[in-house]
């Protein structure tokens, strides 16, 4: 008997925990409690209760344990209709009370009083003849829909909406198959019809991470440094639903170095969000060094431009700014733009600031050089004027600084993250020269099973920046191989890429040859991969991947900026001109669609233009840095973005 009881308790315990895991609850029936009262209490229908507790249809005994479904969806409205169909006669007996009679007939005390009005003024006595109403009870359930219409808020992207309603981005897309990649303010979309209080808000004190395909708690621990219990504490739904691809997890605030774990944000089109048409005032500070230009003749002027790299770069960048200013004016935005020549001198920057009033400016773009930029941002910090760096990295991130160029660490982390997604299926090889051994060793820590090769050295121990076919062949395996090439030497890059291209091999069953696939990657794209010695055909064959601050626009696609630039200057815009356009458009559109540039960081998480995208994150104690980079690859001799 004891063993039977023990077994019964064990089975009940298993059943209870199983019920809890499926998002159900339990209820112990109290004496006199009706099934209607229980259904009202838990906002479920009688059918819901009976489907899980079929015995309750026959008899509802006190202390019976009922399984009650608990839904995250908004609770249906349940109305109990009582239709009077007749009366029963009852003569009150000794010790009977109004309460006991009501319970015996399944009616309320008020129901009895209503049809025996003398009870309002008198107490119940033995021998009283009562008319007990009989009711036909019907249940009317106003079923709520599983989804509801939702109006997209200003600057709200997909991942924020998905997090708010406790679903994945993929599930949001499934509910709205017609929506595009970018949500628009005021757009009506379908979302789960949650009960009041269950919708969540994005807390800016935390970071957020989008779970990658097939990513489990172990890999998240390696990537985020968080135990399963810590993730579940921040995201209680994990205990019930587990991890899902594309679900958004709240994680502790991620610092400057590791912010790659913040999920790719939904892009915002700020042109649809322009709200402030008051005149905006910005300044542009560039090292034109016009004092060094020889204006005696057109030829002398052209020669001056060719000889001065700072003037050349400034003119390219400024030409893009002018196209942006014209485009913004066509959108109805009123602008005042002050342009200053810093002459590549910090002393000139100090003079400009002393001689002009910068206190009420909406933003300053530039200077280009780090010393001059630090001087401007430091001096304008007291006025809270935002200063945007077009090209600088590793700047002093004062709280008014916007570093628009993503850091080299972020680029490195992007490509490492890409390789990690496929590292379990691929053979990893790291090739480096003597000047990049530290990078090779750092990658070895990330990929424990990777094989390392270093360039050959001569008898004197000097690097020859060279590897033989045999050196590389012996570390490759049949199937997938991912090869890191870390170098700044063009000759070595040319040598390695040509050897790797020659080692590609298709499967040949007759010759009993297995396929050898190679994907080439690097954590640092530089001039070594773009020189005349590099064969782009080899890079295309090797499916060369790298992270970049920009992507190349397609000349085959219609682009209003490119067309307007060609019409204005009779040439195709280079990357500096495109950056001037993209950055100016972003800064001004952020200002006119938000209270100021600072609040735009929250209102417009991610923006994208011709070749650049901007996703500013705030350093815990400091300014703002661009967290958006592109993953690109060579494809048929062109560089294309890799969609993830």
C-alpha positions as CSV (number, residue, x, y, z in Angstrom):
1,X,0.0,0.0,0.0
2,X,2.8,2.4,0.9
3,X,4.6,1.6,-2.4
4,X,1.3,2.3,-4.2
5,X,0.9,5.7,-2.6
6,X,4.5,6.5,-3.3
7,X,4.1,5.6,-6.9
8,X,0.9,7.6,-7.1
9,X,2.6,10.7,-5.6
10,X,5.5,10.2,-8.1
11,X,3.1,10.0,-11.1
12,X,1.1,13.1,-9.9
13,X,4.4,15.0,-9.4
14,X,5.5,14.2,-12.9
15,X,2.1,15.1,-14.3
16,X,2.2,18.4,-12.3
17,X,5.6,19.5,-13.6
18,X,4.6,18.4,-17.1
19,X,1.5,20.6,-16.9
20,X,3.6,23.5,-15.6
21,X,6.0,23.1,-18.5
22,X,3.2,23.3,-21.0
23,X,2.0,26.6,-19.6
24,X,-0.9,25.2,-17.5
25,X,-1.9,25.7,-13.9
26,X,-3.9,23.7,-11.3
27,X,-6.9,24.5,-9.1
28,X,-8.1,22.7,-6.0
29,X,-11.9,22.8,-5.9
30,X,-13.4,24.3,-2.8
31,X,-16.6,23.2,-1.1
32,X,-19.6,24.7,-2.8
33,X,-17.6,26.0,-5.8
34,X,-19.2,25.7,-9.2
35,X,-17.6,25.1,-12.5
36,X,-18.9,28.5,-13.8
37,X,-17.2,30.3,-10.9
38,X,-13.9,28.6,-11.7
39,X,-14.2,29.4,-15.4
40,X,-14.8,33.1,-14.6
41,X,-11.8,33.2,-12.2
42,X,-9.4,31.9,-14.8
43,X,-11.0,33.5,-17.9
44,X,-11.4,30.2,-19.6
45,X,-14.5,28.5,-21.1
46,X,-16.3,25.5,-19.7
47,X,-15.1,23.6,-22.7
48,X,-11.5,24.4,-21.9
49,X,-11.9,22.9,-18.4
50,X,-13.9,19.9,-19.5
51,X,-11.4,19.0,-22.3
52,X,-8.6,18.6,-19.7
53,X,-10.9,17.3,-16.9
54,X,-13.6,15.1,-18.4
55,X,-14.7,13.8,-15.0
56,X,-15.8,17.3,-13.9
57,X,-18.8,17.0,-16.2
58,X,-20.3,14.3,-14.0
59,X,-19.5,15.6,-10.5
60,X,-17.4,18.4,-9.0
61,X,-16.1,17.1,-5.7
62,X,-14.4,19.3,-3.1
63,X,-10.6,19.0,-3.1
64,X,-10.5,17.7,-6.7
65,X,-7.5,19.0,-8.6
66,X,-8.4,20.6,-11.9
67,X,-5.9,21.3,-14.7
68,X,-6.5,24.9,-16.0
69,X,-5.1,26.2,-19.3
70,X,-3.3,29.5,-18.9
71,X,-3.1,31.5,-22.2
72,X,-0.9,34.5,-22.9
73,X,-3.5,35.7,-25.3
74,X,-6.1,38.2,-24.2
75,X,-8.7,36.4,-22.1
76,X,-12.1,35.9,-23.8
77,X,-15.1,37.6,-22.3
78,X,-17.4,35.0,-20.8
79,X,-21.0,35.9,-20.1
80,X,-23.4,33.6,-18.1
81,X,-27.0,34.2,-19.2
82,X,-29.8,33.0,-16.8
83,X,-33.3,32.5,-18.1
84,X,-36.1,32.0,-15.5
85,X,-38.0,28.8,-16.5
86,X,-40.1,28.2,-13.4
87,X,-40.1,27.7,-9.6
88,X,-39.6,24.9,-7.0
89,X,-41.5,25.0,-3.7
90,X,-39.4,24.6,-0.6
91,X,-40.5,24.5,3.1
92,X,-37.8,25.7,5.4
93,X,-36.6,23.1,7.9
94,X,-35.0,23.5,11.2
95,X,-31.3,24.7,11.1
96,X,-31.6,25.6,7.4
97,X,-30.1,28.9,6.3
98,X,-30.6,31.0,3.2
99,X,-27.0,30.1,2.3
100,X,-27.5,26.3,2.6
101,X,-30.7,26.5,0.6
102,X,-29.1,28.5,-2.2
103,X,-26.3,26.1,-2.5
104,X,-28.6,23.1,-2.5
105,X,-30.5,24.5,-5.5
106,X,-27.5,26.0,-7.2
107,X,-28.8,29.6,-7.1
108,X,-27.7,32.7,-5.2
109,X,-29.2,34.1,-2.0
110,X,-30.1,37.3,-4.0
111,X,-32.0,35.1,-6.5
112,X,-34.1,33.6,-3.6
113,X,-34.8,37.0,-2.0
114,X,-35.8,38.5,-5.3
115,X,-38.7,36.1,-5.6
116,X,-39.5,36.0,-1.8
117,X,-39.5,39.7,-1.0
118,X,-40.5,39.2,2.6
119,X,-36.9,38.0,3.3
120,X,-35.6,41.6,2.7
121,X,-37.2,42.7,6.0
122,X,-37.4,39.4,7.9
123,X,-35.1,36.6,8.8
124,X,-35.6,33.1,7.6
125,X,-37.7,30.9,9.9
126,X,-38.6,27.2,10.1
127,X,-41.8,26.6,8.1
128,X,-41.3,29.5,5.6
129,X,-42.6,28.5,2.2
130,X,-40.1,29.6,-0.5
131,X,-40.3,29.9,-4.2
132,X,-37.0,28.8,-5.6
133,X,-36.3,30.0,-9.1
134,X,-35.2,27.6,-11.8
135,X,-32.9,28.9,-14.5
136,X,-31.8,27.8,-17.9
137,X,-28.1,28.7,-17.9
138,X,-26.3,29.4,-21.1
139,X,-22.7,30.5,-21.6
140,X,-21.9,33.2,-24.1
141,X,-18.2,33.4,-25.0
142,X,-17.0,36.4,-26.9
143,X,-13.9,34.8,-28.5
144,X,-10.9,37.1,-29.0
145,X,-8.9,36.8,-32.1
146,X,-5.3,35.5,-31.9
147,X,-4.0,38.6,-33.6
148,X,-4.8,42.3,-33.6
149,X,-3.9,45.3,-35.7
150,X,-1.0,47.3,-34.5
151,X,0.2,50.7,-35.6
152,X,3.9,51.0,-36.0
153,X,5.3,53.8,-33.8
154,X,7.9,56.4,-35.0
155,X,11.3,54.9,-35.7
156,X,10.1,51.4,-34.6
157,X,11.7,48.5,-36.4
158,X,10.9,44.8,-36.7
159,X,13.0,43.5,-33.8
160,X,11.5,46.0,-31.4
161,X,8.0,45.0,-32.4
162,X,8.9,41.3,-32.2
163,X,10.4,41.7,-28.7
164,X,7.4,43.8,-27.6
165,X,5.0,41.0,-28.4
166,X,7.1,38.1,-27.4
167,X,7.6,36.6,-30.8
168,X,10.6,36.1,-33.2
169,X,11.3,38.3,-36.2
170,X,10.5,35.3,-38.4
171,X,7.1,34.9,-36.7
172,X,6.4,38.6,-37.2
173,X,7.2,38.2,-40.9
174,X,4.9,35.1,-41.1
175,X,2.0,37.1,-39.6
176,X,2.7,39.9,-42.2
177,X,3.9,38.2,-45.4
178,X,3.4,41.5,-47.3
179,X,5.6,43.7,-45.2
180,X,9.0,44.9,-46.4
181,X,12.3,44.9,-44.6
182,X,11.8,48.4,-43.2
183,X,8.7,49.3,-41.2
184,X,7.1,52.7,-41.7
185,X,5.6,54.9,-39.1
186,X,1.8,54.6,-39.0
187,X,1.9,51.2,-40.9
188,X,-0.8,48.7,-39.7
189,X,0.6,45.2,-39.1
190,X,-0.7,42.1,-37.4
191,X,0.7,41.2,-33.9
192,X,-0.4,38.6,-31.2
193,X,-3.4,39.7,-29.2
194,X,-1.8,39.7,-25.8
195,X,-3.5,40.1,-22.5
196,X,-3.0,43.6,-21.0
197,X,0.3,43.9,-19.1
198,X,2.1,41.2,-21.1
199,X,3.5,43.5,-23.8
200,X,7.2,44.4,-23.2
201,X,9.2,47.5,-23.7
202,X,12.8,47.8,-24.9
203,X,14.9,49.0,-21.9
204,X,17.8,51.1,-23.1
205,X,19.8,50.1,-20.0
206,X,20.2,46.6,-21.6
207,X,21.5,45.3,-24.9
208,X,19.6,42.9,-27.1
209,X,20.7,39.8,-29.0
210,X,19.0,38.0,-31.9
211,X,19.5,34.2,-31.6
212,X,21.2,32.7,-34.7
213,X,20.0,29.5,-36.4
214,X,20.7,26.3,-34.4
215,X,22.3,28.3,-31.6
216,X,22.0,26.7,-28.2
217,X,22.8,27.7,-24.6
218,X,26.3,26.4,-24.8
219,X,27.2,28.5,-27.8
220,X,25.5,31.5,-26.2
221,X,27.6,31.0,-23.1
222,X,30.8,31.1,-25.2
223,X,29.6,34.2,-27.2
224,X,27.9,36.2,-24.5
225,X,29.6,34.9,-21.3
226,X,26.1,34.2,-19.8
227,X,24.9,31.0,-18.2
228,X,21.5,29.5,-19.1
229,X,20.2,30.5,-15.7
230,X,21.3,34.1,-16.2
231,X,19.6,34.3,-19.6
232,X,16.4,32.8,-18.2
233,X,16.4,35.3,-15.3
234,X,16.4,38.2,-17.9
235,X,14.1,36.3,-20.3
236,X,11.6,34.2,-18.3
237,X,9.9,32.9,-21.4
238,X,13.0,30.7,-22.1
239,X,11.9,28.4,-19.3
240,X,8.6,27.7,-21.1
241,X,9.4,28.1,-24.8
242,X,13.2,27.4,-24.9
243,X,15.5,29.0,-27.5
244,X,14.1,29.8,-31.0
245,X,15.8,31.0,-34.1
246,X,15.6,34.8,-34.5
247,X,14.1,35.4,-31.0
248,X,15.3,38.5,-29.3
249,X,17.0,38.1,-25.9
250,X,17.6,40.8,-23.3
251,X,21.2,40.7,-22.1
252,X,23.3,42.9,-19.8
253,X,24.6,46.1,-21.3
254,X,27.4,45.2,-23.7
255,X,30.5,47.5,-23.5
256,X,32.3,49.3,-26.3
257,X,34.6,46.5,-27.3
258,X,32.0,43.8,-27.6
259,X,28.9,45.5,-28.9
260,X,28.9,43.2,-31.9
261,X,26.4,41.1,-30.0
262,X,23.7,43.7,-30.3
263,X,21.3,42.4,-33.0
264,X,21.2,43.9,-36.4
265,X,18.5,46.5,-36.1
266,X,15.7,47.2,-38.5
267,X,16.4,50.0,-40.9
268,X,14.5,53.3,-40.6
269,X,13.6,55.5,-43.6
270,X,13.9,59.0,-42.0
271,X,12.5,60.7,-45.1
272,X,9.1,59.4,-44.0
273,X,9.6,60.8,-40.5
274,X,10.5,64.5,-41.1
275,X,8.7,66.5,-38.5
276,X,10.7,69.7,-37.9
277,X,10.9,72.1,-40.8
278,X,12.5,75.0,-38.8
279,X,15.8,76.2,-40.2
280,X,18.8,74.1,-39.2
281,X,22.4,75.4,-38.8
282,X,25.4,73.1,-39.2
283,X,29.1,73.7,-39.8
284,X,31.6,71.7,-42.0
285,X,35.3,71.8,-41.1
286,X,37.7,70.3,-43.7
287,X,41.5,70.7,-44.4
288,X,41.1,72.4,-47.8
289,X,44.5,74.3,-47.3
290,X,43.4,76.8,-49.9
291,X,46.2,79.1,-48.8
292,X,48.6,76.6,-50.6
293,X,46.7,76.5,-53.9
294,X,48.3,78.3,-56.9
295,X,45.4,80.2,-58.5
296,X,47.5,81.8,-61.3
297,X,46.1,79.5,-63.9
298,X,43.7,76.6,-64.3
299,X,46.7,74.3,-64.9
300,X,48.4,75.5,-61.7
301,X,45.2,75.1,-59.7
302,X,44.8,71.5,-61.0
303,X,48.4,70.6,-60.2
304,X,47.9,72.0,-56.7
305,X,44.9,69.8,-56.2
306,X,46.7,66.7,-57.4
307,X,49.7,67.4,-55.2
308,X,47.8,68.0,-52.0
309,X,46.1,64.8,-50.7
310,X,44.2,66.8,-48.0
311,X,42.7,69.2,-50.5
312,X,41.9,66.3,-52.9
313,X,40.1,64.4,-50.1
314,X,38.3,67.5,-48.8
315,X,37.0,68.4,-52.2
316,X,35.7,64.9,-52.9
317,X,34.0,64.8,-49.5
318,X,32.6,68.3,-49.9
319,X,31.2,67.5,-53.4
320,X,29.0,64.8,-51.8
321,X,27.9,67.3,-49.1
322,X,26.7,69.7,-51.7
323,X,24.6,67.1,-53.4
324,X,23.1,66.2,-50.0
325,X,22.3,69.8,-49.1
326,X,20.5,70.2,-52.5
327,X,18.6,67.0,-51.9
328,X,17.5,68.1,-48.4
329,X,16.3,71.5,-49.6
330,X,14.2,69.7,-52.2
331,X,12.6,67.8,-49.3
332,X,11.6,71.2,-47.8
333,X,14.3,71.4,-45.2
334,X,15.7,74.9,-44.6
335,X,19.5,74.9,-44.0
336,X,22.4,77.2,-43.2
337,X,25.8,75.6,-43.8
338,X,29.0,77.2,-42.7
339,X,32.2,75.9,-44.3
340,X,35.6,76.4,-42.7
341,X,39.1,75.6,-43.9
342,X,41.1,74.1,-41.0
343,X,44.3,74.2,-43.1
344,X,45.3,71.0,-41.4
345,X,46.4,73.0,-38.3
346,X,45.0,72.8,-34.8
347,X,45.9,76.4,-34.3
348,X,43.6,77.3,-37.2
349,X,40.8,75.3,-35.6
350,X,41.3,77.3,-32.3
351,X,41.1,80.5,-34.3
352,X,37.9,79.5,-36.1
353,X,36.2,78.6,-32.8
354,X,37.3,81.8,-31.1
355,X,36.2,84.0,-34.1
356,X,32.7,82.4,-34.6
357,X,29.7,81.5,-32.5
358,X,29.2,77.8,-32.4
359,X,27.0,77.7,-29.3
360,X,23.7,77.2,-31.1
361,X,24.7,75.0,-33.9
362,X,22.7,71.8,-34.5
363,X,25.9,69.8,-35.5
364,X,29.5,70.1,-36.8
365,X,30.8,67.7,-39.4
366,X,34.6,67.3,-39.3
367,X,37.4,68.0,-39.0
368,X,39.0,65.0,-40.8
369,X,42.2,64.7,-38.8
370,X,42.2,63.4,-35.2
371,X,44.0,66.2,-33.4
372,X,41.9,68.9,-35.0
373,X,38.7,66.8,-34.3
374,X,39.6,66.4,-30.7
375,X,40.1,70.1,-30.3
376,X,36.7,70.9,-31.8
377,X,34.8,68.3,-29.9
378,X,36.5,69.2,-26.6
379,X,35.8,73.0,-27.0
380,X,32.2,72.5,-28.1
381,X,31.4,70.0,-25.4
382,X,30.4,72.8,-23.0
383,X,27.7,73.8,-25.5
384,X,26.5,70.2,-26.0
385,X,27.0,70.6,-29.8
386,X,27.3,67.2,-31.5
387,X,30.5,66.8,-33.5
388,X,30.6,64.0,-36.1
389,X,33.9,62.5,-37.3
390,X,33.7,61.4,-41.0
391,X,36.7,59.0,-41.0
392,X,38.4,58.9,-37.6
393,X,38.6,55.8,-35.3
394,X,39.9,55.5,-31.8
395,X,38.8,59.0,-31.0
396,X,38.4,60.5,-27.6
397,X,34.7,59.7,-27.3
398,X,33.5,62.8,-25.4
399,X,29.7,62.7,-24.8
400,X,29.2,65.0,-27.8
401,X,31.2,62.9,-30.2
402,X,29.7,60.7,-33.0
403,X,32.3,58.4,-34.5
404,X,30.7,57.5,-37.9
405,X,33.3,55.1,-39.0
406,X,33.0,51.7,-37.4
407,X,36.1,50.5,-35.4
408,X,38.6,48.0,-36.7
409,X,37.7,45.7,-33.8
410,X,34.1,45.7,-34.9
411,X,35.1,44.7,-38.4
412,X,37.3,41.9,-37.0
413,X,34.5,40.6,-34.8
414,X,32.0,40.6,-37.7
415,X,34.1,38.2,-39.8
416,X,34.9,36.0,-36.8
417,X,31.2,35.8,-36.1
418,X,30.6,34.8,-39.7
419,X,33.2,32.0,-39.5
420,X,31.9,30.7,-36.2
421,X,28.5,30.0,-37.7
422,X,30.1,27.4,-40.0
423,X,33.2,26.4,-37.9
424,X,31.7,23.0,-36.9
425,X,31.4,22.0,-40.5
426,X,34.6,23.4,-41.9
427,X,38.3,23.0,-41.7
428,X,39.8,26.3,-40.4
429,X,43.3,27.4,-41.6
430,X,45.1,30.6,-40.6
431,X,47.8,32.0,-42.9
432,X,49.9,34.9,-41.7
433,X,53.3,36.6,-42.2
434,X,55.8,37.6,-39.6
435,X,54.1,41.0,-39.0
436,X,50.6,39.5,-38.3
437,X,51.6,36.6,-36.1
438,X,49.8,38.2,-33.1
439,X,46.5,38.3,-35.2
440,X,47.1,34.6,-36.1
441,X,47.5,33.6,-32.4
442,X,44.4,35.6,-31.5
443,X,42.4,33.7,-34.1
444,X,43.9,30.4,-32.8
445,X,42.3,31.2,-29.4
446,X,38.9,31.7,-31.1
447,X,39.3,28.5,-33.2
448,X,41.1,25.9,-31.2
449,X,41.3,23.3,-33.9
450,X,42.5,25.7,-36.6
451,X,45.9,25.0,-38.3
452,X,48.4,27.9,-38.5
453,X,50.8,28.5,-41.4
454,X,53.4,31.3,-41.4
455,X,55.3,32.7,-44.4
456,X,58.7,31.2,-45.1
457,X,61.9,32.9,-43.9
458,X,65.3,33.0,-45.5
459,X,68.6,31.8,-43.9
460,X,69.0,35.2,-42.1
461,X,65.5,34.7,-40.6
462,X,63.9,37.5,-42.6
463,X,60.4,37.0,-43.9
464,X,60.2,36.1,-47.6
465,X,56.4,36.6,-47.7
466,X,56.0,33.4,-49.6
467,X,54.5,30.0,-49.3
468,X,54.7,26.9,-51.6
469,X,51.8,24.9,-52.9
470,X,52.8,22.0,-50.6
471,X,52.8,24.2,-47.5
472,X,49.2,25.0,-48.0
473,X,48.0,21.7,-49.6
474,X,49.0,19.7,-46.5
475,X,46.6,21.6,-44.2
476,X,43.6,21.5,-46.5
477,X,41.0,18.8,-46.2
478,X,38.4,17.4,-48.6
479,X,35.1,19.3,-48.2
480,X,34.7,22.8,-46.8
481,X,37.8,24.8,-45.8
482,X,37.8,28.4,-44.4
483,X,41.1,30.1,-44.8
484,X,42.1,33.3,-42.9
485,X,44.7,35.3,-44.7
486,X,46.2,38.0,-42.5
487,X,48.7,40.2,-44.2
488,X,49.4,43.8,-45.3
489,X,52.0,42.6,-47.9
490,X,50.6,42.7,-51.5
491,X,53.1,40.1,-52.8
492,X,52.2,37.6,-50.0
493,X,48.5,38.2,-50.6
494,X,49.0,37.6,-54.4
495,X,51.1,34.4,-53.7
496,X,48.6,32.8,-51.3
497,X,45.5,33.6,-53.3
498,X,46.9,32.2,-56.5
499,X,48.0,29.0,-54.7
500,X,44.7,28.6,-53.0
501,X,42.8,29.1,-56.3
502,X,44.9,26.3,-57.9
503,X,44.0,23.9,-55.1
504,X,40.3,24.2,-55.6
505,X,39.0,20.8,-56.7
506,X,35.6,19.5,-57.9
507,X,34.5,16.0,-57.1
508,X,35.4,13.4,-59.7
509,X,34.0,9.9,-58.9
510,X,35.9,8.2,-61.8
511,X,39.3,9.5,-60.6
512,X,38.3,9.1,-57.0
513,X,38.9,12.7,-56.2
514,X,36.9,14.4,-53.4
515,X,35.9,18.1,-53.7
516,X,38.0,20.8,-52.0
517,X,36.0,23.9,-51.4
518,X,37.8,27.1,-50.1
519,X,36.3,30.2,-48.6
520,X,38.9,32.9,-48.2
521,X,38.4,35.5,-45.4
522,X,40.4,38.2,-43.6
523,X,39.9,40.2,-40.5
524,X,41.6,43.3,-42.0
525,X,40.8,44.3,-45.5
526,X,43.6,46.6,-46.7
527,X,45.6,47.7,-49.8
528,X,47.3,44.4,-50.0
529,X,44.1,42.8,-51.3
530,X,43.4,45.7,-53.8
531,X,46.8,46.1,-55.5
532,X,47.8,45.4,-59.1
533,X,49.3,42.1,-58.2
534,X,46.0,40.7,-57.0
535,X,44.0,38.6,-59.4
536,X,40.3,39.4,-58.7
537,X,39.3,36.2,-60.6
538,X,41.1,34.3,-57.9
539,X,39.3,36.2,-55.2
540,X,36.0,35.5,-56.9
541,X,36.8,31.7,-57.2
542,X,37.7,31.7,-53.5
543,X,34.5,33.4,-52.5
544,X,36.5,36.0,-50.6
545,X,34.6,37.4,-47.6
546,X,35.5,40.4,-45.5
547,X,33.8,43.0,-43.2
548,X,33.7,46.5,-44.5
549,X,32.5,49.9,-43.4
550,X,30.9,50.4,-46.8
551,X,29.3,48.5,-49.6
552,X,29.7,49.3,-53.3
553,X,26.6,50.7,-55.0
554,X,25.4,48.9,-58.1
555,X,25.9,51.0,-61.3
556,X,23.3,48.8,-62.9
557,X,20.6,50.0,-60.5
558,X,18.9,53.5,-60.7
559,X,20.4,55.7,-58.0
560,X,19.3,59.3,-57.8
561,X,22.4,60.5,-56.0
562,X,24.8,58.9,-58.5
563,X,22.8,60.3,-61.4
564,X,22.7,63.8,-59.9
565,X,26.4,63.6,-59.1
566,X,27.2,62.7,-62.7
567,X,25.1,65.5,-64.1
568,X,26.7,68.0,-61.8
569,X,30.4,67.0,-62.0
570,X,30.5,64.8,-65.1
571,X,32.2,62.0,-63.2
572,X,31.2,59.0,-61.2
573,X,31.4,59.7,-57.4
574,X,34.2,58.0,-55.5
575,X,33.9,56.6,-52.0
576,X,34.8,59.9,-50.3
577,X,32.1,61.7,-52.2
578,X,29.5,59.0,-51.4
579,X,30.5,59.3,-47.7
580,X,30.1,63.0,-47.8
581,X,26.6,62.6,-49.2
582,X,25.6,59.7,-46.9
583,X,26.9,61.3,-43.7
584,X,25.3,64.7,-44.4
585,X,21.9,63.1,-45.3
586,X,22.0,61.0,-42.1
587,X,23.0,63.9,-39.8
588,X,20.4,66.3,-41.1
589,X,17.5,63.8,-41.4
590,X,18.1,62.6,-37.9
591,X,18.0,66.2,-36.7
592,X,14.7,67.1,-38.5
593,X,13.0,63.8,-37.5
594,X,13.9,63.9,-33.8
595,X,14.3,66.5,-31.1
596,X,18.1,66.5,-31.8
597,X,20.9,64.3,-32.9
598,X,21.2,62.6,-29.5
599,X,17.5,61.6,-29.3
600,X,17.7,60.2,-32.8
601,X,20.0,57.4,-31.6
602,X,17.0,55.9,-29.9
603,X,14.3,57.0,-32.4
604,X,16.3,55.9,-35.5
605,X,18.4,52.9,-34.5
606,X,19.6,52.0,-38.0
607,X,19.7,54.1,-41.2
608,X,21.2,53.2,-44.6
609,X,22.0,55.3,-47.7
610,X,24.0,54.7,-50.8
611,X,27.1,52.9,-49.4
612,X,27.0,53.6,-45.7
613,X,24.8,52.6,-42.8
614,X,24.7,54.1,-39.3
615,X,23.7,52.4,-36.1
616,X,24.9,54.6,-33.3
617,X,25.5,53.0,-29.8
618,X,26.4,55.1,-26.8
619,X,29.4,54.2,-24.8
620,X,28.5,53.8,-21.1
621,X,30.6,56.8,-20.1
622,X,31.2,58.8,-23.3
623,X,30.0,59.5,-26.8
624,X,28.5,57.5,-29.7
625,X,30.1,55.1,-32.1
626,X,28.8,53.5,-35.3
627,X,28.0,49.8,-34.7
628,X,26.9,49.0,-38.3
629,X,29.2,47.1,-40.7
630,X,28.7,45.2,-43.9
631,X,29.7,41.6,-44.6
632,X,30.6,41.5,-48.3
633,X,32.2,39.0,-50.7
634,X,33.6,38.7,-54.2
635,X,31.0,37.3,-56.6
636,X,31.8,37.1,-60.3
637,X,34.4,39.9,-60.1
638,X,32.1,42.2,-58.2
639,X,31.8,42.9,-54.5
640,X,28.3,42.2,-53.1
641,X,26.7,42.3,-49.7
642,X,26.2,39.0,-47.9
643,X,22.6,38.8,-46.6
644,X,22.5,37.1,-43.2
